[in-house]
C-alpha cells in the first residue's frame, strides 16, 4: 500500500508542477515535497474538488466497498 501511495504522490507532484498557480519554491525549500508530501502539496491537491476526488480515488480512499456489522444488540 505504501509503495502505491508513493507512486501516486510522485505522479501528482508532476501534475501539480504543470498547474500555473502552484509556485515553484518557497523560501529556498521545495513547495511540493522534500522527503514526502508536505502541507503545501496537500493544500494544492485539495484546492480543486475534482483534482482532490481523483487523488483520493487513486490512493484507494474512500473505500469502494464498506463492510459493517449491522446487527446491534440492545
PDB file of N, CA, C and O in Angstrom:
ATOM      1  N   UNK A   1       0.826  -1.198   0.000  1.00  0.00           N
ATOM      2  CA  UNK A   1       0.000   0.000   0.000  1.00  0.00           C
ATOM      3  C   UNK A   1       0.862   1.250   0.000  1.00  0.00           C
ATOM      4  O   UNK A   1       0.582   2.203  -0.726  1.00  0.00           O
ATOM      5  N   UNK A   2       1.922   1.248   0.820  1.00  0.00           N
ATOM      6  CA  UNK A   2       2.796   2.417   0.893  1.00  0.00           C
ATOM      7  C   UNK A   2       3.482   2.682  -0.437  1.00  0.00           C
ATOM      8  O   UNK A   2       3.650   3.834  -0.838  1.00  0.00           O
ATOM      9  N   UNK A   3       3.875   1.617  -1.119  1.00  0.00           N
ATOM     10  CA  UNK A   3       4.528   1.771  -2.420  1.00  0.00           C
ATOM     11  C   UNK A   3       3.593   2.428  -3.424  1.00  0.00           C
ATOM     12  O   UNK A   3       4.005   3.306  -4.181  1.00  0.00           O
ATOM     13  N   UNK A   4       2.336   2.002  -3.430  1.00  0.00           N
ATOM     14  CA  UNK A   4       1.343   2.590  -4.341  1.00  0.00           C
ATOM     15  C   UNK A   4       1.113   4.055  -3.994  1.00  0.00           C
ATOM     16  O   UNK A   4       1.006   4.893  -4.890  1.00  0.00           O
ATOM     17  N   UNK A   5       1.037   4.369  -2.716  1.00  0.00           N
ATOM     18  CA  UNK A   5       0.848   5.750  -2.294  1.00  0.00           C
ATOM     19  C   UNK A   5       2.006   6.623  -2.771  1.00  0.00           C
ATOM     20  O   UNK A   5       1.785   7.735  -3.251  1.00  0.00           O
ATOM     21  N   UNK A   6       3.223   6.136  -2.644  1.00  0.00           N
ATOM     22  CA  UNK A   6       4.401   6.893  -3.093  1.00  0.00           C
ATOM     23  C   UNK A   6       4.352   7.127  -4.595  1.00  0.00           C
ATOM     24  O   UNK A   6       4.695   8.214  -5.061  1.00  0.00           O
ATOM     25  N   UNK A   7       3.932   6.126  -5.360  1.00  0.00           N
ATOM     26  CA  UNK A   7       3.806   6.274  -6.808  1.00  0.00           C
ATOM     27  C   UNK A   7       2.775   7.341  -7.162  1.00  0.00           C
ATOM     28  O   UNK A   7       3.008   8.171  -8.041  1.00  0.00           O
ATOM     29  N   UNK A   8       1.640   7.316  -6.478  1.00  0.00           N
ATOM     30  CA  UNK A   8       0.579   8.286  -6.747  1.00  0.00           C
ATOM     31  C   UNK A   8       1.052   9.700  -6.388  1.00  0.00           C
ATOM     32  O   UNK A   8       0.807  10.644  -7.139  1.00  0.00           O
ATOM     33  N   UNK A   9       1.724   9.848  -5.250  1.00  0.00           N
ATOM     34  CA  UNK A   9       2.223  11.161  -4.836  1.00  0.00           C
ATOM     35  C   UNK A   9       3.227  11.685  -5.855  1.00  0.00           C
ATOM     36  O   UNK A   9       3.192  12.867  -6.197  1.00  0.00           O
ATOM     37  N   UNK A  10       4.118  10.832  -6.344  1.00  0.00           N
ATOM     38  CA  UNK A  10       5.085  11.258  -7.360  1.00  0.00           C
ATOM     39  C   UNK A  10       4.388  11.718  -8.630  1.00  0.00           C
ATOM     40  O   UNK A  10       4.782  12.717  -9.233  1.00  0.00           O
ATOM     41  N   UNK A  11       3.350  10.990  -9.040  1.00  0.00           N
ATOM     42  CA  UNK A  11       2.598  11.358 -10.232  1.00  0.00           C
ATOM     43  C   UNK A  11       1.904  12.711 -10.036  1.00  0.00           C
ATOM     44  O   UNK A  11       1.925  13.564 -10.924  1.00  0.00           O
ATOM     45  N   UNK A  12       1.297  12.893  -8.876  1.00  0.00           N
ATOM     46  CA  UNK A  12       0.582  14.144  -8.620  1.00  0.00           C
ATOM     47  C   UNK A  12       1.533  15.320  -8.453  1.00  0.00           C
ATOM     48  O   UNK A  12       1.177  16.454  -8.775  1.00  0.00           O
ATOM     49  N   UNK A  13       2.715  15.067  -7.964  1.00  0.00           N
ATOM     50  CA  UNK A  13       3.702  16.139  -7.877  1.00  0.00           C
ATOM     51  C   UNK A  13       4.020  16.664  -9.278  1.00  0.00           C
ATOM     52  O   UNK A  13       4.113  17.874  -9.484  1.00  0.00           O
ATOM     53  N   UNK A  14       4.184  15.765 -10.224  1.00  0.00           N
ATOM     54  CA  UNK A  14       4.451  16.171 -11.611  1.00  0.00           C
ATOM     55  C   UNK A  14       3.265  16.922 -12.190  1.00  0.00           C
ATOM     56  O   UNK A  14       3.441  17.927 -12.878  1.00  0.00           O
ATOM     57  N   UNK A  15       2.061  16.441 -11.916  1.00  0.00           N
ATOM     58  CA  UNK A  15       0.868  17.116 -12.421  1.00  0.00           C
ATOM     59  C   UNK A  15       0.712  18.506 -11.819  1.00  0.00           C
ATOM     60  O   UNK A  15       0.325  19.446 -12.515  1.00  0.00           O
ATOM     61  N   UNK A  16       1.014  18.642 -10.522  1.00  0.00           N
ATOM     62  CA  UNK A  16       0.892  19.945  -9.873  1.00  0.00           C
ATOM     63  C   UNK A  16       1.893  20.956 -10.421  1.00  0.00           C
ATOM     64  O   UNK A  16       1.594  22.149 -10.472  1.00  0.00           O
ATOM     65  N   UNK A  17       3.075  20.503 -10.831  1.00  0.00           N
ATOM     66  CA  UNK A  17       4.074  21.413 -11.375  1.00  0.00           C
ATOM     67  C   UNK A  17       3.619  22.035 -12.681  1.00  0.00           C
ATOM     68  O   UNK A  17       4.138  23.077 -13.081  1.00  0.00           O
ATOM     69  N   UNK A  18       2.671  21.425 -13.344  1.00  0.00           N
ATOM     70  CA  UNK A  18       2.146  21.947 -14.602  1.00  0.00           C
ATOM     71  C   UNK A  18       1.017  22.954 -14.395  1.00  0.00           C
ATOM     72  O   UNK A  18       0.606  23.620 -15.345  1.00  0.00           O
ATOM     73  N   UNK A  19       0.518  23.072 -13.182  1.00  0.00           N
ATOM     74  CA  UNK A  19      -0.576  23.994 -12.885  1.00  0.00           C
ATOM     75  C   UNK A  19       0.012  25.384 -12.634  1.00  0.00           C
ATOM     76  O   UNK A  19       0.918  25.526 -11.813  1.00  0.00           O
ATOM     77  N   UNK A  20      -0.488  26.410 -13.326  1.00  0.00           N
ATOM     78  CA  UNK A  20       0.142  27.733 -13.236  1.00  0.00           C
ATOM     79  C   UNK A  20       0.072  28.415 -11.867  1.00  0.00           C
ATOM     80  O   UNK A  20       0.928  29.250 -11.576  1.00  0.00           O
ATOM     81  N   UNK A  21      -0.892  28.102 -11.027  1.00  0.00           N
ATOM     82  CA  UNK A  21      -0.987  28.809  -9.747  1.00  0.00           C
ATOM     83  C   UNK A  21      -0.137  28.195  -8.638  1.00  0.00           C
ATOM     84  O   UNK A  21      -0.116  28.724  -7.526  1.00  0.00           O
ATOM     85  N   UNK A  22       0.562  27.098  -8.908  1.00  0.00           N
ATOM     86  CA  UNK A  22       1.429  26.481  -7.910  1.00  0.00           C
ATOM     87  C   UNK A  22       2.826  27.091  -8.045  1.00  0.00           C
ATOM     88  O   UNK A  22       3.463  26.917  -9.085  1.00  0.00           O
ATOM     89  N   UNK A  23       3.322  27.802  -7.023  1.00  0.00           N
ATOM     90  CA  UNK A  23       4.655  28.411  -7.117  1.00  0.00           C
ATOM     91  C   UNK A  23       5.748  27.339  -7.139  1.00  0.00           C
ATOM     92  O   UNK A  23       5.562  26.242  -6.614  1.00  0.00           O
ATOM     93  N   UNK A  24       6.883  27.667  -7.749  1.00  0.00           N
ATOM     94  CA  UNK A  24       7.967  26.698  -7.887  1.00  0.00           C
ATOM     95  C   UNK A  24       8.726  26.472  -6.580  1.00  0.00           C
ATOM     96  O   UNK A  24       9.178  25.356  -6.324  1.00  0.00           O
ATOM     97  N   UNK A  25       8.874  27.495  -5.755  1.00  0.00           N
ATOM     98  CA  UNK A  25       9.614  27.318  -4.499  1.00  0.00           C
ATOM     99  C   UNK A  25       9.095  28.278  -3.439  1.00  0.00           C
ATOM    100  O   UNK A  25       8.364  29.223  -3.738  1.00  0.00           O
ATOM    101  N   UNK A  26       9.480  28.023  -2.214  1.00  0.00           N
ATOM    102  CA  UNK A  26       9.050  28.859  -1.103  1.00  0.00           C
ATOM    103  C   UNK A  26      10.202  28.994  -0.116  1.00  0.00           C
ATOM    104  O   UNK A  26      10.543  28.038   0.580  1.00  0.00           O
ATOM    105  N   UNK A  27      10.804  30.186  -0.056  1.00  0.00           N
ATOM    106  CA  UNK A  27      11.899  30.461   0.876  1.00  0.00           C
ATOM    107  C   UNK A  27      13.023  29.439   0.771  1.00  0.00           C
ATOM    108  O   UNK A  27      13.542  28.982   1.789  1.00  0.00           O
ATOM    109  N   UNK A  28      13.402  29.079  -0.445  1.00  0.00           N
ATOM    110  CA  UNK A  28      14.511  28.163  -0.650  1.00  0.00           C
ATOM    111  C   UNK A  28      14.194  26.701  -0.447  1.00  0.00           C
ATOM    112  O   UNK A  28      15.066  25.855  -0.644  1.00  0.00           O
ATOM    113  N   UNK A  29      12.976  26.377  -0.059  1.00  0.00           N
ATOM    114  CA  UNK A  29      12.580  24.981   0.136  1.00  0.00           C
ATOM    115  C   UNK A  29      11.605  24.581  -0.962  1.00  0.00           C
ATOM    116  O   UNK A  29      10.888  25.431  -1.490  1.00  0.00           O
ATOM    117  N   UNK A  30      11.570  23.310  -1.310  1.00  0.00           N
ATOM    118  CA  UNK A  30      10.596  22.867  -2.310  1.00  0.00           C
ATOM    119  C   UNK A  30       9.169  23.134  -1.827  1.00  0.00           C
ATOM    120  O   UNK A  30       8.832  22.876  -0.672  1.00  0.00           O
ATOM    121  N   UNK A  31       8.356  23.643  -2.713  1.00  0.00           N
ATOM    122  CA  UNK A  31       6.973  23.912  -2.346  1.00  0.00           C
ATOM    123  C   UNK A  31       6.175  22.634  -2.199  1.00  0.00           C
ATOM    124  O   UNK A  31       5.308  22.543  -1.330  1.00  0.00           O
ATOM    125  N   UNK A  32       6.450  21.651  -3.028  1.00  0.00           N
ATOM    126  CA  UNK A  32       5.601  20.472  -3.049  1.00  0.00           C
ATOM    127  C   UNK A  32       6.067  19.376  -2.112  1.00  0.00           C
ATOM    128  O   UNK A  32       5.270  18.863  -1.328  1.00  0.00           O
ATOM    129  N   UNK A  33       7.350  18.999  -2.173  1.00  0.00           N
ATOM    130  CA  UNK A  33       7.802  17.872  -1.365  1.00  0.00           C
ATOM    131  C   UNK A  33       9.259  18.046  -0.988  1.00  0.00           C
ATOM    132  O   UNK A  33      10.014  18.718  -1.692  1.00  0.00           O
ATOM    133  N   UNK A  34       9.646  17.457   0.094  1.00  0.00           N
ATOM    134  CA  UNK A  34      11.053  17.316   0.434  1.00  0.00           C
ATOM    135  C   UNK A  34      11.345  15.822   0.485  1.00  0.00           C
ATOM    136  O   UNK A  34      12.028  15.310  -0.402  1.00  0.00           O
ATOM    137  N   UNK A  35      10.858  15.114   1.479  1.00  0.00           N
ATOM    138  CA  UNK A  35      11.021  13.662   1.545  1.00  0.00           C
ATOM    139  C   UNK A  35       9.676  12.955   1.626  1.00  0.00           C
ATOM    140  O   UNK A  35       9.613  11.759   1.912  1.00  0.00           O
ATOM    141  N   UNK A  36       8.619  13.683   1.379  1.00  0.00           N
ATOM    142  CA  UNK A  36       7.271  13.128   1.398  1.00  0.00           C
ATOM    143  C   UNK A  36       6.290  14.257   1.192  1.00  0.00           C
ATOM    144  O   UNK A  36       6.698  15.416   1.121  1.00  0.00           O
ATOM    145  N   UNK A  37       5.002  13.955   1.092  1.00  0.00           N
ATOM    146  CA  UNK A  37       4.017  15.012   0.878  1.00  0.00           C
ATOM    147  C   UNK A  37       4.025  15.999   2.044  1.00  0.00           C
ATOM    148  O   UNK A  37       3.904  15.594   3.200  1.00  0.00           O
ATOM    149  N   UNK A  38       4.164  17.267   1.751  1.00  0.00           N
ATOM    150  CA  UNK A  38       4.129  18.263   2.810  1.00  0.00           C
ATOM    151  C   UNK A  38       2.796  19.017   2.769  1.00  0.00           C
ATOM    152  O   UNK A  38       1.925  18.720   1.951  1.00  0.00           O
ATOM    153  N   UNK A  39       2.659  19.975   3.647  1.00  0.00           N
ATOM    154  CA  UNK A  39       1.392  20.710   3.756  1.00  0.00           C
ATOM    155  C   UNK A  39       1.042  21.420   2.460  1.00  0.00           C
ATOM    156  O   UNK A  39      -0.125  21.436   2.067  1.00  0.00           O
ATOM    157  N   UNK A  40       2.027  22.010   1.783  1.00  0.00           N
ATOM    158  CA  UNK A  40       1.742  22.701   0.527  1.00  0.00           C
ATOM    159  C   UNK A  40       1.265  21.729  -0.543  1.00  0.00           C
ATOM    160  O   UNK A  40       0.341  22.030  -1.298  1.00  0.00           O
ATOM    161  N   UNK A  41       1.897  20.565  -0.604  1.00  0.00           N
ATOM    162  CA  UNK A  41       1.465  19.552  -1.572  1.00  0.00           C
ATOM    163  C   UNK A  41      -0.011  19.238  -1.355  1.00  0.00           C
ATOM    164  O   UNK A  41      -0.801  19.251  -2.299  1.00  0.00           O
ATOM    165  N   UNK A  42      -0.379  18.955  -0.106  1.00  0.00           N
ATOM    166  CA  UNK A  42      -1.770  18.606   0.197  1.00  0.00           C
ATOM    167  C   UNK A  42      -2.706  19.787  -0.031  1.00  0.00           C
ATOM    168  O   UNK A  42      -3.841  19.598  -0.470  1.00  0.00           O
ATOM    169  N   UNK A  43      -2.250  20.995   0.260  1.00  0.00           N
ATOM    170  CA  UNK A  43      -3.074  22.186   0.022  1.00  0.00           C
ATOM    171  C   UNK A  43      -3.410  22.320  -1.451  1.00  0.00           C
ATOM    172  O   UNK A  43      -4.567  22.551  -1.804  1.00  0.00           O
ATOM    173  N   UNK A  44      -2.418  22.178  -2.312  1.00  0.00           N
ATOM    174  CA  UNK A  44      -2.657  22.334  -3.745  1.00  0.00           C
ATOM    175  C   UNK A  44      -3.458  21.171  -4.316  1.00  0.00           C
ATOM    176  O   UNK A  44      -4.255  21.371  -5.232  1.00  0.00           O
ATOM    177  N   UNK A  45      -3.267  19.968  -3.800  1.00  0.00           N
ATOM    178  CA  UNK A  45      -4.063  18.834  -4.273  1.00  0.00           C
ATOM    179  C   UNK A  45      -5.532  19.047  -3.927  1.00  0.00           C
ATOM    180  O   UNK A  45      -6.411  18.734  -4.731  1.00  0.00           O
ATOM    181  N   UNK A  46      -5.805  19.581  -2.723  1.00  0.00           N
ATOM    182  CA  UNK A  46      -7.190  19.709  -2.266  1.00  0.00           C
ATOM    183  C   UNK A  46      -7.810  21.072  -2.543  1.00  0.00           C
ATOM    184  O   UNK A  46      -8.892  21.362  -2.033  1.00  0.00           O
ATOM    185  N   UNK A  47      -7.156  21.917  -3.335  1.00  0.00           N
ATOM    186  CA  UNK A  47      -7.750  23.219  -3.642  1.00  0.00           C
ATOM    187  C   UNK A  47      -8.783  23.115  -4.759  1.00  0.00           C
ATOM    188  O   UNK A  47      -9.573  24.038  -4.957  1.00  0.00           O
ATOM    189  N   UNK A  48      -8.786  22.012  -5.481  1.00  0.00           N
ATOM    190  CA  UNK A  48      -9.764  21.793  -6.533  1.00  0.00           C
ATOM    191  C   UNK A  48     -10.500  20.495  -6.229  1.00  0.00           C
ATOM    192  O   UNK A  48      -9.873  19.447  -6.072  1.00  0.00           O
ATOM    193  N   UNK A  49     -11.814  20.558  -6.146  1.00  0.00           N
ATOM    194  CA  UNK A  49     -12.591  19.402  -5.720  1.00  0.00           C
ATOM    195  C   UNK A  49     -12.402  18.203  -6.646  1.00  0.00           C
ATOM    196  O   UNK A  49     -12.226  17.083  -6.167  1.00  0.00           O
ATOM    197  N   UNK A  50     -12.434  18.410  -7.938  1.00  0.00           N
ATOM    198  CA  UNK A  50     -12.275  17.305  -8.877  1.00  0.00           C
ATOM    199  C   UNK A  50     -10.899  16.667  -8.785  1.00  0.00           C
ATOM    200  O   UNK A  50     -10.768  15.443  -8.820  1.00  0.00           O
ATOM    201  N   UNK A  51      -9.865  17.510  -8.666  1.00  0.00           N
ATOM    202  CA  UNK A  51      -8.494  17.035  -8.530  1.00  0.00           C
ATOM    203  C   UNK A  51      -8.351  16.239  -7.241  1.00  0.00           C
ATOM    204  O   UNK A  51      -7.713  15.187  -7.219  1.00  0.00           O
ATOM    205  N   UNK A  52      -8.952  16.750  -6.162  1.00  0.00           N
ATOM    206  CA  UNK A  52      -8.878  16.094  -4.852  1.00  0.00           C
ATOM    207  C   UNK A  52      -9.583  14.743  -4.867  1.00  0.00           C
ATOM    208  O   UNK A  52      -9.055  13.764  -4.339  1.00  0.00           O
ATOM    209  N   UNK A  53     -10.768  14.681  -5.465  1.00  0.00           N
ATOM    210  CA  UNK A  53     -11.503  13.419  -5.510  1.00  0.00           C
ATOM    211  C   UNK A  53     -10.744  12.376  -6.332  1.00  0.00           C
ATOM    212  O   UNK A  53     -10.728  11.197  -5.978  1.00  0.00           O
ATOM    213  N   UNK A  54     -10.121  12.809  -7.422  1.00  0.00           N
ATOM    214  CA  UNK A  54      -9.342  11.867  -8.222  1.00  0.00           C
ATOM    215  C   UNK A  54      -8.134  11.369  -7.447  1.00  0.00           C
ATOM    216  O   UNK A  54      -7.791  10.189  -7.527  1.00  0.00           O
ATOM    217  N   UNK A  55      -7.482  12.255  -6.694  1.00  0.00           N
ATOM    218  CA  UNK A  55      -6.345  11.858  -5.860  1.00  0.00           C
ATOM    219  C   UNK A  55      -6.773  10.811  -4.832  1.00  0.00           C
ATOM    220  O   UNK A  55      -6.099   9.797  -4.652  1.00  0.00           O
ATOM    221  N   UNK A  56      -7.895  11.063  -4.163  1.00  0.00           N
ATOM    222  CA  UNK A  56      -8.389  10.118  -3.155  1.00  0.00           C
ATOM    223  C   UNK A  56      -8.735   8.768  -3.780  1.00  0.00           C
ATOM    224  O   UNK A  56      -8.472   7.725  -3.182  1.00  0.00           O
ATOM    225  N   UNK A  57      -9.319   8.780  -4.968  1.00  0.00           N
ATOM    226  CA  UNK A  57      -9.623   7.525  -5.654  1.00  0.00           C
ATOM    227  C   UNK A  57      -8.343   6.788  -6.026  1.00  0.00           C
ATOM    228  O   UNK A  57      -8.269   5.564  -5.921  1.00  0.00           O
ATOM    229  N   UNK A  58      -7.337   7.542  -6.461  1.00  0.00           N
ATOM    230  CA  UNK A  58      -6.083   6.913  -6.877  1.00  0.00           C
ATOM    231  C   UNK A  58      -5.336   6.268  -5.712  1.00  0.00           C
ATOM    232  O   UNK A  58      -4.594   5.307  -5.914  1.00  0.00           O
ATOM    233  N   UNK A  59      -5.521   6.778  -4.511  1.00  0.00           N
ATOM    234  CA  UNK A  59      -4.882   6.164  -3.333  1.00  0.00           C
ATOM    235  C   UNK A  59      -5.862   5.249  -2.590  1.00  0.00           C
ATOM    236  O   UNK A  59      -5.632   4.872  -1.441  1.00  0.00           O
ATOM    237  N   UNK A  60      -6.955   4.903  -3.269  1.00  0.00           N
ATOM    238  CA  UNK A  60      -7.975   3.978  -2.759  1.00  0.00           C
ATOM    239  C   UNK A  60      -8.704   4.488  -1.526  1.00  0.00           C
ATOM    240  O   UNK A  60      -9.041   3.709  -0.634  1.00  0.00           O
ATOM    241  N   UNK A  61      -8.941   5.765  -1.472  1.00  0.00           N
ATOM    242  CA  UNK A  61      -9.795   6.351  -0.438  1.00  0.00           C
ATOM    243  C   UNK A  61     -10.849   7.189  -1.139  1.00  0.00           C
ATOM    244  O   UNK A  61     -10.457   7.896  -2.068  1.00  0.00           O
ATOM    245  N   UNK A  62     -12.062   7.201  -0.834  1.00  0.00           N
ATOM    246  CA  UNK A  62     -12.697   6.293   0.125  1.00  0.00           C
ATOM    247  C   UNK A  62     -12.784   4.891  -0.452  1.00  0.00           C
ATOM    248  O   UNK A  62     -12.706   4.693  -1.665  1.00  0.00           O
ATOM    249  N   UNK A  63     -12.942   3.946   0.419  1.00  0.00           N
ATOM    250  CA  UNK A  63     -13.026   2.550   0.000  1.00  0.00           C
ATOM    251  C   UNK A  63     -14.248   2.359  -0.883  1.00  0.00           C
ATOM    252  O   UNK A  63     -15.306   2.944  -0.652  1.00  0.00           O
ATOM    253  N   UNK A  64     -14.075   1.533  -1.888  1.00  0.00           N
ATOM    254  CA  UNK A  64     -15.190   1.263  -2.798  1.00  0.00           C
ATOM    255  C   UNK A  64     -16.223   0.348  -2.161  1.00  0.00           C
ATOM    256  O   UNK A  64     -17.408   0.420  -2.485  1.00  0.00           O
ATOM    257  N   UNK A  65     -15.771  -0.517  -1.251  1.00  0.00           N
ATOM    258  CA  UNK A  65     -16.682  -1.413  -0.547  1.00  0.00           C
ATOM    259  C   UNK A  65     -16.477  -1.197   0.948  1.00  0.00           C
ATOM    260  O   UNK A  65     -15.349  -1.147   1.437  1.00  0.00           O
ATOM    261  N   UNK A  66     -17.565  -1.074   1.641  1.00  0.00           N
ATOM    262  CA  UNK A  66     -17.501  -0.891   3.084  1.00  0.00           C
ATOM    263  C   UNK A  66     -18.197  -2.068   3.738  1.00  0.00           C
ATOM    264  O   UNK A  66     -19.326  -2.412   3.389  1.00  0.00           O
ATOM    265  N   UNK A  67     -17.515  -2.678   4.684  1.00  0.00           N
ATOM    266  CA  UNK A  67     -18.129  -3.776   5.419  1.00  0.00           C
ATOM    267  C   UNK A  67     -18.425  -3.285   6.830  1.00  0.00           C
ATOM    268  O   UNK A  67     -17.552  -2.768   7.526  1.00  0.00           O
ATOM    269  N   UNK A  68     -19.657  -3.457   7.223  1.00  0.00           N
ATOM    270  CA  UNK A  68     -20.010  -3.070   8.573  1.00  0.00           C
ATOM    271  C   UNK A  68     -20.942  -4.113   9.169  1.00  0.00           C
ATOM    272  O   UNK A  68     -21.699  -4.778   8.461  1.00  0.00           O
ATOM    273  N   UNK A  69     -20.867  -4.236  10.464  1.00  0.00           N
ATOM    274  CA  UNK A  69     -21.717  -5.161  11.177  1.00  0.00           C
ATOM    275  C   UNK A  69     -22.980  -4.411  11.569  1.00  0.00           C
ATOM    276  O   UNK A  69     -22.947  -3.523  12.421  1.00  0.00           O
ATOM    277  N   UNK A  70     -24.094  -4.774  10.941  1.00  0.00           N
ATOM    278  CA  UNK A  70     -25.330  -4.040  11.201  1.00  0.00           C
ATOM    279  C   UNK A  70     -26.173  -4.650  12.313  1.00  0.00           C
ATOM    280  O   UNK A  70     -27.165  -4.057  12.737  1.00  0.00           O
ATOM    281  N   UNK A  71     -25.790  -5.811  12.780  1.00  0.00           N
ATOM    282  CA  UNK A  71     -26.541  -6.451  13.861  1.00  0.00           C
ATOM    283  C   UNK A  71     -26.151  -5.804  15.195  1.00  0.00           C
ATOM    284  O   UNK A  71     -25.010  -5.922  15.640  1.00  0.00           O
ATOM    285  N   UNK A  72     -27.085  -5.139  15.807  1.00  0.00           N
ATOM    286  CA  UNK A  72     -26.840  -4.467  17.094  1.00  0.00           C
ATOM    287  C   UNK A  72     -27.605  -5.180  18.202  1.00  0.00           C
ATOM    288  O   UNK A  72     -28.762  -5.565  18.031  1.00  0.00           O
ATOM    289  N   UNK A  73     -26.957  -5.344  19.310  1.00  0.00           N
ATOM    290  CA  UNK A  73     -27.637  -5.921  20.463  1.00  0.00           C
ATOM    291  C   UNK A  73     -27.919  -4.807  21.462  1.00  0.00           C
ATOM    292  O   UNK A  73     -27.039  -4.018  21.806  1.00  0.00           O
ATOM    293  N   UNK A  74     -29.150  -4.763  21.911  1.00  0.00           N
ATOM    294  CA  UNK A  74     -29.532  -3.731  22.879  1.00  0.00           C
ATOM    295  C   UNK A  74     -29.822  -4.364  24.208  1.00  0.00           C
ATOM    296  O   UNK A  74     -30.161  -3.665  25.163  1.00  0.00           O
TER     297      UNK A  74
END
